[in-house]
Amino acid sequence: MAQIWKFDVKPSLEPITFKAPGLGKALFFGLQDHQARVWMKIKPGHPEVERRIQVVGTGHDIPENWRYVGSVQDGPYVWHCFQEGM
């Protein structure tokens, strides 16, 4: 059985690494309570897996060959989320 967990993210020049059991695909990127978050599929009871996410602003370099997850508008800024290798 799978579940969806949320993880806090922030814009960064470097990818952010997450670990969780059976961590898989990022499903949604959005704001909740003024905090950028990404919701990802996990599988409880499975071995821990690492996944990398990067959040960049409009006009900044984006990671090549990473999957686009989504974008959010936060006041005057728009952030774009990418996941490695999915």
N, CA, C and O atoms as CSV, one atom per row, in Angstrom:
chain,resi,resn,atom,element,x,y,z
A,1,MET,N,N,0.850,-1.171,0.000
A,1,MET,CA,C,0.000,0.000,0.000
A,1,MET,C,C,0.896,1.234,0.000
A,1,MET,O,O,1.935,1.247,0.661
A,2,ALA,N,N,0.510,2.247,-0.720
A,2,ALA,CA,C,1.282,3.488,-0.811
A,2,ALA,C,C,0.594,4.597,-0.018
A,2,ALA,O,O,-0.590,4.508,0.305
A,3,GLN,N,N,1.356,5.631,0.284
A,3,GLN,CA,C,0.838,6.826,0.942
A,3,GLN,C,C,1.434,8.047,0.251
A,3,GLN,O,O,2.379,7.936,-0.530
A,4,ILE,N,N,0.866,9.213,0.551
A,4,ILE,CA,C,1.433,10.469,0.081
A,4,ILE,C,C,1.911,11.244,1.299
A,4,ILE,O,O,1.152,11.472,2.241
A,5,TRP,N,N,3.172,11.647,1.272
A,5,TRP,CA,C,3.755,12.465,2.340
A,5,TRP,C,C,4.134,13.812,1.748
A,5,TRP,O,O,4.401,13.928,0.552
A,6,LYS,N,N,4.153,14.834,2.609
A,6,LYS,CA,C,4.586,16.154,2.146
A,6,LYS,C,C,5.929,16.499,2.777
A,6,LYS,O,O,6.247,16.091,3.894
A,7,PHE,N,N,6.703,17.267,2.016
A,7,PHE,CA,C,8.033,17.683,2.437
A,7,PHE,C,C,8.166,19.177,2.183
A,7,PHE,O,O,7.751,19.668,1.133
A,8,ASP,N,N,8.742,19.906,3.137
A,8,ASP,CA,C,9.024,21.331,2.948
A,8,ASP,C,C,10.190,21.492,1.988
A,8,ASP,O,O,11.169,20.749,2.056
A,9,VAL,N,N,10.080,22.465,1.093
A,9,VAL,CA,C,11.155,22.774,0.155
A,9,VAL,C,C,11.360,24.282,0.126
A,9,VAL,O,O,10.500,25.048,0.562
A,10,LYS,N,N,12.502,24.692,-0.389
A,10,LYS,CA,C,12.776,26.117,-0.570
A,10,LYS,C,C,13.675,26.285,-1.780
A,10,LYS,O,O,14.389,25.356,-2.158
A,11,PRO,N,N,13.646,27.460,-2.392
A,11,PRO,CA,C,14.528,27.704,-3.535
A,11,PRO,C,C,15.984,27.523,-3.126
A,11,PRO,O,O,16.384,27.896,-2.023
A,12,SER,N,N,16.762,26.951,-4.023
A,12,SER,CA,C,18.152,26.666,-3.700
A,12,SER,C,C,18.962,26.512,-4.978
A,12,SER,O,O,18.451,26.084,-6.013
A,13,LEU,N,N,20.236,26.870,-4.881
A,13,LEU,CA,C,21.136,26.640,-6.008
A,13,LEU,C,C,21.538,25.175,-6.081
A,13,LEU,O,O,22.017,24.714,-7.117
A,14,GLU,N,N,21.348,24.448,-5.001
A,14,GLU,CA,C,21.702,23.027,-4.941
A,14,GLU,C,C,20.441,22.193,-4.720
A,14,GLU,O,O,19.498,22.664,-4.084
A,15,PRO,N,N,20.412,20.967,-5.232
A,15,PRO,CA,C,19.263,20.092,-5.000
A,15,PRO,C,C,19.092,19.771,-3.510
A,15,PRO,O,O,20.054,19.788,-2.741
A,16,ILE,N,N,17.875,19.485,-3.134
A,16,ILE,CA,C,17.536,19.066,-1.776
A,16,ILE,C,C,17.307,17.558,-1.830
A,16,ILE,O,O,16.600,17.073,-2.713
A,17,THR,N,N,17.893,16.817,-0.901
A,17,THR,CA,C,17.748,15.361,-0.866
A,17,THR,C,C,16.763,14.965,0.223
A,17,THR,O,O,16.847,15.446,1.353
A,18,PHE,N,N,15.835,14.089,-0.121
A,18,PHE,CA,C,14.862,13.546,0.826
A,18,PHE,C,C,15.049,12.042,0.916
A,18,PHE,O,O,15.439,11.397,-0.057
A,19,LYS,N,N,14.769,11.483,2.097
A,19,LYS,CA,C,14.791,10.036,2.302
A,19,LYS,C,C,13.468,9.634,2.928
A,19,LYS,O,O,12.977,10.288,3.849
A,20,ALA,N,N,12.899,8.550,2.417
A,20,ALA,CA,C,11.671,8.004,2.988
A,20,ALA,C,C,11.509,6.579,2.468
A,20,ALA,O,O,12.111,6.223,1.455
A,21,PRO,N,N,10.705,5.760,3.143
A,21,PRO,CA,C,10.517,4.383,2.691
A,21,PRO,C,C,9.840,4.330,1.325
A,21,PRO,O,O,8.750,4.868,1.134
A,22,GLY,N,N,10.505,3.672,0.385
A,22,GLY,CA,C,9.945,3.517,-0.960
A,22,GLY,C,C,9.638,4.833,-1.643
A,22,GLY,O,O,8.719,4.907,-2.459
A,23,LEU,N,N,10.394,5.875,-1.322
A,23,LEU,CA,C,10.130,7.208,-1.865
A,23,LEU,C,C,10.156,7.183,-3.380
A,23,LEU,O,O,11.100,6.682,-3.991
A,24,GLY,N,N,9.115,7.727,-3.974
A,24,GLY,CA,C,9.010,7.683,-5.426
A,24,GLY,C,C,8.805,9.046,-6.041
A,24,GLY,O,O,9.542,9.994,-5.772
A,25,LYS,N,N,7.807,9.119,-6.854
A,25,LYS,CA,C,7.551,10.283,-7.691
A,25,LYS,C,C,6.946,11.452,-6.924
A,25,LYS,O,O,6.041,11.273,-6.108
A,26,ALA,N,N,7.456,12.650,-7.196
A,26,ALA,CA,C,6.826,13.874,-6.700
A,26,ALA,C,C,5.536,14.061,-7.485
A,26,ALA,O,O,5.537,14.040,-8.716
A,27,LEU,N,N,4.434,14.243,-6.761
A,27,LEU,CA,C,3.127,14.322,-7.398
A,27,LEU,C,C,2.600,15.744,-7.550
A,27,LEU,O,O,1.866,16.043,-8.492
A,28,PHE,N,N,2.979,16.622,-6.617
A,28,PHE,CA,C,2.416,17.975,-6.615
A,28,PHE,C,C,3.370,18.908,-5.899
A,28,PHE,O,O,4.028,18.524,-4.932
A,29,PHE,N,N,3.438,20.146,-6.387
A,29,PHE,CA,C,4.241,21.195,-5.775
A,29,PHE,C,C,3.312,22.367,-5.533
A,29,PHE,O,O,2.645,22.826,-6.460
A,30,GLY,N,N,3.256,22.865,-4.292
A,30,GLY,CA,C,2.354,23.970,-4.004
A,30,GLY,C,C,2.724,24.689,-2.723
A,30,GLY,O,O,3.700,24.349,-2.054
A,31,LEU,N,N,1.910,25.705,-2.392
A,31,LEU,CA,C,2.063,26.449,-1.145
A,31,LEU,C,C,0.996,25.990,-0.167
A,31,LEU,O,O,-0.164,25.810,-0.538
A,32,GLN,N,N,1.395,25.802,1.081
A,32,GLN,CA,C,0.466,25.510,2.168
A,32,GLN,C,C,0.918,26.332,3.359
A,32,GLN,O,O,2.056,26.202,3.810
A,33,ASP,N,N,0.038,27.176,3.869
A,33,ASP,CA,C,0.383,28.059,4.983
A,33,ASP,C,C,1.630,28.897,4.661
A,33,ASP,O,O,2.496,29.074,5.517
A,34,HIS,N,N,1.717,29.402,3.446
A,34,HIS,CA,C,2.821,30.260,2.970
A,34,HIS,C,C,4.159,29.533,2.920
A,34,HIS,O,O,5.202,30.184,2.862
A,35,GLN,N,N,4.158,28.217,2.940
A,35,GLN,CA,C,5.373,27.403,2.871
A,35,GLN,C,C,5.322,26.553,1.602
A,35,GLN,O,O,4.322,25.884,1.342
A,36,ALA,N,N,6.408,26.580,0.807
A,36,ALA,CA,C,6.492,25.717,-0.373
A,36,ALA,C,C,6.659,24.272,0.086
A,36,ALA,O,O,7.470,23.968,0.961
A,37,ARG,N,N,5.880,23.402,-0.522
A,37,ARG,CA,C,5.927,21.977,-0.164
A,37,ARG,C,C,5.803,21.132,-1.431
A,37,ARG,O,O,5.261,21.572,-2.444
A,38,VAL,N,N,6.319,19.915,-1.343
A,38,VAL,CA,C,6.151,18.944,-2.419
A,38,VAL,C,C,5.541,17.683,-1.801
A,38,VAL,O,O,5.962,17.225,-0.740
A,39,TRP,N,N,4.549,17.143,-2.488
A,39,TRP,CA,C,3.886,15.925,-2.033
A,39,TRP,C,C,4.409,14.773,-2.872
A,39,TRP,O,O,4.385,14.824,-4.101
A,40,MET,N,N,4.893,13.712,-2.182
A,40,MET,CA,C,5.545,12.600,-2.868
A,40,MET,C,C,4.945,11.274,-2.425
A,40,MET,O,O,4.501,11.116,-1.288
A,41,LYS,N,N,4.945,10.327,-3.353
A,41,LYS,CA,C,4.435,8.980,-3.079
A,41,LYS,C,C,5.498,8.185,-2.338
A,41,LYS,O,O,6.664,8.170,-2.733
A,42,ILE,N,N,5.087,7.522,-1.258
A,42,ILE,CA,C,5.998,6.649,-0.518
A,42,ILE,C,C,5.324,5.287,-0.316
A,42,ILE,O,O,4.122,5.141,-0.534
A,43,LYS,N,N,6.112,4.299,0.100
A,43,LYS,CA,C,5.597,2.958,0.368
A,43,LYS,C,C,6.092,2.506,1.741
A,43,LYS,O,O,7.217,2.022,1.864
A,44,PRO,N,N,5.256,2.660,2.777
A,44,PRO,CA,C,5.662,2.238,4.127
A,44,PRO,C,C,6.102,0.772,4.134
A,44,PRO,O,O,5.531,-0.069,3.439
A,45,GLY,N,N,7.126,0.492,4.930
A,45,GLY,CA,C,7.636,-0.874,5.037
A,45,GLY,C,C,8.691,-1.219,4.000
A,45,GLY,O,O,9.332,-2.265,4.101
A,46,HIS,N,N,8.880,-0.374,3.021
A,46,HIS,CA,C,9.916,-0.605,2.014
A,46,HIS,C,C,11.219,0.041,2.480
A,46,HIS,O,O,11.197,0.894,3.367
A,47,PRO,N,N,12.356,-0.352,1.895
A,47,PRO,CA,C,13.626,0.279,2.253
A,47,PRO,C,C,13.604,1.775,1.937
A,47,PRO,O,O,12.894,2.224,1.038
A,48,GLU,N,N,14.398,2.535,2.696
A,48,GLU,CA,C,14.499,3.976,2.447
A,48,GLU,C,C,15.151,4.225,1.098
A,48,GLU,O,O,16.084,3.529,0.699
A,49,VAL,N,N,14.642,5.227,0.410
A,49,VAL,CA,C,15.146,5.631,-0.903
A,49,VAL,C,C,15.425,7.129,-0.850
A,49,VAL,O,O,14.699,7.880,-0.199
A,50,GLU,N,N,16.473,7.554,-1.532
A,50,GLU,CA,C,16.782,8.984,-1.644
A,50,GLU,C,C,16.276,9.505,-2.976
A,50,GLU,O,O,16.408,8.844,-4.006
A,51,ARG,N,N,15.696,10.697,-2.944
A,51,ARG,CA,C,15.293,11.400,-4.158
A,51,ARG,C,C,15.731,12.852,-4.034
A,51,ARG,O,O,15.787,13.405,-2.936
A,52,ARG,N,N,16.042,13.465,-5.184
A,52,ARG,CA,C,16.477,14.865,-5.166
A,52,ARG,C,C,15.467,15.742,-5.889
A,52,ARG,O,O,14.939,15.402,-6.948
A,53,ILE,N,N,15.225,16.897,-5.256
A,53,ILE,CA,C,14.304,17.919,-5.763
A,53,ILE,C,C,15.087,19.223,-5.837
A,53,ILE,O,O,15.962,19.476,-5.009
A,54,GLN,N,N,14.771,20.052,-6.832
A,54,GLN,CA,C,15.341,21.386,-6.859
A,54,GLN,C,C,14.242,22.383,-7.208
A,54,GLN,O,O,13.440,22.162,-8.115
A,55,VAL,N,N,14.228,23.491,-6.458
A,55,VAL,CA,C,13.268,24.573,-6.673
A,55,VAL,C,C,14.050,25.798,-7.127
A,55,VAL,O,O,14.975,26.244,-6.447
A,56,VAL,N,N,13.670,26.338,-8.282
A,56,VAL,CA,C,14.374,27.491,-8.845
A,56,VAL,C,C,13.374,28.583,-9.201
A,56,VAL,O,O,12.198,28.313,-9.442
A,57,GLY,N,N,13.856,29.807,-9.230
A,57,GLY,CA,C,13.028,30.931,-9.621
A,57,GLY,C,C,13.025,31.129,-11.125
A,57,GLY,O,O,13.897,30.629,-11.836
A,58,THR,N,N,12.036,31.862,-11.595
A,58,THR,CA,C,11.961,32.208,-13.011
A,58,THR,C,C,13.245,32.932,-13.425
A,58,THR,O,O,13.716,33.824,-12.720
A,59,GLY,N,N,13.800,32.542,-14.565
A,59,GLY,CA,C,15.009,33.164,-15.076
A,59,GLY,C,C,16.291,32.528,-14.586
A,59,GLY,O,O,17.375,32.919,-15.018
A,60,HIS,N,N,16.192,31.543,-13.682
A,60,HIS,CA,C,17.381,30.847,-13.178
A,60,HIS,C,C,17.592,29.564,-13.970
A,60,HIS,O,O,16.671,29.053,-14.606
A,61,ASP,N,N,18.816,29.053,-13.923
A,61,ASP,CA,C,19.120,27.797,-14.608
A,61,ASP,C,C,18.300,26.665,-14.007
A,61,ASP,O,O,18.078,26.615,-12.797
A,62,ILE,N,N,17.852,25.752,-14.874
A,62,ILE,CA,C,17.098,24.590,-14.404
A,62,ILE,C,C,17.934,23.332,-14.640
A,62,ILE,O,O,18.750,23.288,-15.560
A,63,PRO,N,N,17.728,22.314,-13.808
A,63,PRO,CA,C,18.502,21.085,-13.977
A,63,PRO,C,C,18.133,20.389,-15.289
A,63,PRO,O,O,16.955,20.237,-15.615
A,64,GLU,N,N,19.153,19.972,-16.029
A,64,GLU,CA,C,18.905,19.266,-17.291
A,64,GLU,C,C,18.437,17.853,-17.030
A,64,GLU,O,O,18.911,17.183,-16.112
A,65,ASN,N,N,17.502,17.412,-17.848
A,65,ASN,CA,C,16.984,16.037,-17.814
A,65,ASN,C,C,16.258,15.689,-16.509
A,65,ASN,O,O,16.122,14.512,-16.177
A,66,TRP,N,N,15.800,16.686,-15.778
A,66,TRP,CA,C,14.987,16.441,-14.590
A,66,TRP,C,C,13.531,16.638,-14.978
A,66,TRP,O,O,13.230,17.387,-15.908
A,67,ARG,N,N,12.629,15.973,-14.274
A,67,ARG,CA,C,11.199,16.047,-14.561
A,67,ARG,C,C,10.585,17.268,-13.888
A,67,ARG,O,O,10.797,17.512,-12.700
A,68,TYR,N,N,9.832,18.020,-14.653
A,68,TYR,CA,C,9.113,19.173,-14.121
A,68,TYR,C,C,7.954,18.676,-13.258
A,68,TYR,O,O,7.172,17.829,-13.690
A,69,VAL,N,N,7.846,19.211,-12.025
A,69,VAL,CA,C,6.772,18.822,-11.105
A,69,VAL,C,C,5.661,19.865,-11.100
A,69,VAL,O,O,4.482,19.513,-11.140
A,70,GLY,N,N,6.029,21.156,-11.052
A,70,GLY,CA,C,5.019,22.198,-11.054
A,70,GLY,C,C,5.613,23.541,-10.680
A,70,GLY,O,O,6.801,23.655,-10.382
A,71,SER,N,N,4.749,24.570,-10.703
A,71,SER,CA,C,5.159,25.933,-10.367
A,71,SER,C,C,4.132,26.542,-9.422
A,71,SER,O,O,2.955,26.181,-9.439
A,72,VAL,N,N,4.604,27.478,-8.592
A,72,VAL,CA,C,3.703,28.217,-7.707
A,72,VAL,C,C,4.079,29.690,-7.744
A,72,VAL,O,O,5.237,30.056,-7.946
A,73,GLN,N,N,3.065,30.523,-7.542
A,73,GLN,CA,C,3.303,31.953,-7.427
A,73,GLN,C,C,3.252,32.308,-5.956
A,73,GLN,O,O,2.308,31.949,-5.252
A,74,ASP,N,N,4.280,33.020,-5.492
A,74,ASP,CA,C,4.399,33.426,-4.093
A,74,ASP,C,C,4.678,34.922,-4.077
A,74,ASP,O,O,5.833,35.344,-4.144
A,75,GLY,N,N,3.614,35.727,-3.989
A,75,GLY,CA,C,3.780,37.174,-4.082
A,75,GLY,C,C,4.338,37.529,-5.447
A,75,GLY,O,O,3.762,37.135,-6.461
A,76,PRO,N,N,5.459,38.273,-5.505
A,76,PRO,CA,C,6.017,38.662,-6.798
A,76,PRO,C,C,6.876,37.575,-7.449
A,76,PRO,O,O,7.375,37.769,-8.558
A,77,TYR,N,N,7.053,36.441,-6.777
A,77,TYR,CA,C,7.954,35.390,-7.268
A,77,TYR,C,C,7.164,34.200,-7.808
A,77,TYR,O,O,6.052,33.921,-7.359
A,78,VAL,N,N,7.757,33.507,-8.775
A,78,VAL,CA,C,7.223,32.231,-9.246
A,78,VAL,C,C,8.341,31.207,-9.122
A,78,VAL,O,O,9.432,31.398,-9.658
A,79,TRP,N,N,8.060,30.115,-8.408
A,79,TRP,CA,C,9.038,29.048,-8.161
A,79,TRP,C,C,8.656,27.828,-8.990
A,79,TRP,O,O,7.475,27.544,-9.188
A,80,HIS,N,N,9.667,27.112,-9.472
A,80,HIS,CA,C,9.476,25.960,-10.343
A,80,HIS,C,C,10.208,24.767,-9.719
A,80,HIS,O,O,11.374,24.874,-9.340
A,81,CYS,N,N,9.521,23.648,-9.618
A,81,CYS,CA,C,10.056,22.459,-8.941
A,81,CYS,C,C,10.375,21.377,-9.969
A,81,CYS,O,O,9.594,21.119,-10.885
A,82,PHE,N,N,11.549,20.746,-9.796
A,82,PHE,CA,C,12.006,19.667,-10.664
A,82,PHE,C,C,12.467,18.484,-9.805
A,82,PHE,O,O,12.987,18.670,-8.704
A,83,GLN,N,N,12.269,17.264,-10.324
A,83,GLN,CA,C,12.731,16.045,-9.637
A,83,GLN,C,C,13.715,15.310,-10.542
A,83,GLN,O,O,13.504,15.182,-11.748
A,84,GLU,N,N,14.780,14.838,-9.936
A,84,GLU,CA,C,15.815,14.118,-10.669
A,84,GLU,C,C,15.339,12.711,-11.031
A,84,GLU,O,O,14.760,12.006,-10.205
A,85,GLY,N,N,15.590,12.324,-12.264
A,85,GLY,CA,C,15.477,10.940,-12.686
A,85,GLY,C,C,14.133,10.272,-12.583
A,85,GLY,O,O,14.085,9.052,-12.427
A,86,MET,N,N,13.069,10.975,-12.658
A,86,MET,CA,C,11.754,10.320,-12.571
A,86,MET,C,C,10.963,10.650,-13.818
A,86,MET,O,O,9.824,10.206,-13.963
